[in-house]
Amino acid sequence: MGKLVRALAILLLLAIIGLVAYAYFGPFFGADFSAPQTEIRIPVELNGS
């Protein structure tokens, strides 16, 4: 049972390291993480009293 927990902990650690590496090195290999930037204009009517 201890070997199973140890193996899962190692896999979790490798997954975290892989995710951080992908987030850091992804833009160098063409991955674009930026949000699409579009201008949105919505007219607003204010009822002043």
C-alpha positions as CSV (number, residue, x, y, z in Angstrom):
1,M,0.0,0.0,0.0
2,G,2.9,2.3,0.8
3,K,4.4,1.8,-2.7
4,L,1.1,2.8,-4.3
5,V,0.9,6.0,-2.3
6,R,4.5,6.8,-3.1
7,A,4.0,6.1,-6.8
8,L,0.9,8.4,-6.9
9,A,2.8,11.1,-5.0
10,I,5.7,10.9,-7.6
11,L,3.2,11.0,-10.5
12,L,1.5,14.1,-8.9
13,L,4.8,15.8,-8.5
14,L,5.8,15.1,-12.1
15,A,2.5,16.4,-13.3
16,I,2.9,19.6,-11.4
17,I,6.4,20.1,-12.7
18,G,5.2,19.4,-16.2
19,L,2.4,21.9,-16.0
20,V,4.7,24.6,-14.7
21,A,7.2,23.9,-17.4
22,Y,4.5,24.0,-20.1
23,A,3.2,27.3,-18.7
24,Y,6.7,28.8,-18.7
25,F,8.1,27.4,-22.0
26,G,4.8,27.2,-23.9
27,P,5.1,30.7,-25.5
28,F,8.5,29.8,-26.9
29,F,7.0,26.9,-28.8
30,G,3.9,28.7,-30.2
31,A,1.4,28.3,-27.4
32,D,-0.6,31.5,-26.9
33,F,-2.1,31.9,-23.4
34,S,-3.3,35.5,-23.8
35,A,-7.0,36.3,-23.8
36,P,-8.5,37.6,-27.1
37,Q,-8.6,41.4,-27.0
38,T,-11.7,42.9,-28.6
39,E,-13.3,46.2,-27.9
40,I,-17.0,45.9,-26.8
41,R,-19.1,49.1,-26.8
42,I,-22.6,48.9,-25.2
43,P,-24.7,52.0,-24.9
44,V,-26.0,52.7,-21.4
45,E,-28.9,55.0,-20.6
46,L,-28.8,56.6,-17.1
47,N,-32.1,57.8,-15.6
48,G,-31.0,60.9,-13.6
49,S,-33.6,62.3,-11.2
